[in-house]
């Protein structure tokens, strides 16, 4: 399947600190998607990136797609306790969708 | 909107028992998926269906069978459950290569 590596596996931050998670692929991706899963919940779609070098923002969240379309990042500015959860990147490979291993974010108030 | 509905939500099985996880979506999507989620392993694709009547293996298909009964329904069957199949199972659907919508999950324990 698609090899999408994601780091770090865990991140503990103090509320107000920034957070970044990274995804890397050994192959060029047609697009990449990001999902958030709250504890005990199911993954929920955040965004899709398609273009090389694309940057998209959603309030305090900034998503980037690398120039070579092999890596992506999600940056959260000034984390809040509501940001707690696991963030997954993922990509399609021959119509099947594969996820990275996820980054579990814990935010201490 | 119901979206993706999967049942049961919780199930405890004995080793060797069989069971079927049911999934239905009301968004008229062609693509449907079954994933399992284990701590530290992320979401791993078990089986995929591109359309009614077609299924394809994912990353971890061993020990599972699937049926795409019609466009709405995609079931996952464990013929002889093993403790290694203790996991959270998610059904999902999408239209082509766009957003994937997930069910609430099914927590399965095999003892």
Interface residues (C-beta under 8 A of the other chain):
Chain A: X1 X6 X9 X30 X31 X33 X35 X41 X42 X43 X44 X45 X48 X88 X90 X92 X95 X96 X97 X98 X99 X100 X101 X102
Chain B: X31 X33 X35 X40 X41 X42 X43 X44 X45 X48 X50 X56 X58 X59 X90 X94 X96 X97 X98 X99 X100 X101 X102 X103 X104 X105
